[in-house]
Each structure stands twice: as structure tokens, then as C-alpha cells.
Amino acid sequence: MKHARGIELIPEHHSIDPDRGIGHLRLADLDEEQILGARCAACDYRNWVNRWEIARRFGSDRTLDELRPLLRCTRCGNRGNNGWRLGRIDRNSEWVDVQSVPHRSRV
């Protein structure tokens, strides 16, 4: 989709395949305006995470599926079946949730 001034609002090369989900994405594949969050499968707590710190600590070539087992809820301590959330920062710098990922990625 293009803005009236010709600005590309959603890059087409990073479109999410509904059959695969976002688990196949690497941290390096995320665009600058995209943000990463996590969701607890037990208590449904949702929070945004610092994707730059995760990339520094584990490497930007890791996929989200590889990092999923490392997720731990800060509210209840659950470590199993947690999932990722992908969002974007809009033009007014507000965080907007665009997709939540279930605990089981589609393959």
C-alpha cells in the first residue's frame, strides 16, 4: 500500500505468509518500524520486548521459532507454549499490534 505522497507504508518484501506464521522470520528480517512482543500461554500476559537487546544477546540470524523456547513470563513464570507478537510503530510513534502468533507455529 502506498501513501498519497508515494511513501510505502507496509513493505511488500516482508509480508507474512499465513501458512507459516512469523516463526520463520529472523530478527534481522524485521523492519525498523516493526516491534516484537511476547504472549504468555498460561495467563495471557502480553508485553513488548527489546528486540535489539535480544539480537545482541542471541544473534540477529536466529529465527523466532528458535527463540520461542527461551520465552518466560515475567508475571507467572510460565516457560511453555508462549508465543511472539509482531507490531509496528505508526507515523505518530504509537505502538499498534498487527498480529499475535499462537503458541504452535504453522509449518
HELIX and SHEET records of a PDB file:
HELIX    1   1 GLU A   12  HIS A   14  5                                   3    
HELIX    2   2 LEU A   27  ASP A   29  5                                   3    
HELIX    3   3 ARG A   51  PHE A   58  1                                   8    
HELIX    4   4 LEU A   64  LEU A   67  1                                   4    
HELIX    5   5 ARG A   68  LEU A   70  5                                   3    
SHEET    1   A 4 ARG A  46  VAL A  49  0                                        
SHEET    2   A 4 GLN A  34  ARG A  39 -1                                        
SHEET    3   A 4 GLY A  83  ILE A  89 -1                                        
SHEET    4   A 4 TRP A  95  SER A 100 -1                                        
END                                                                             
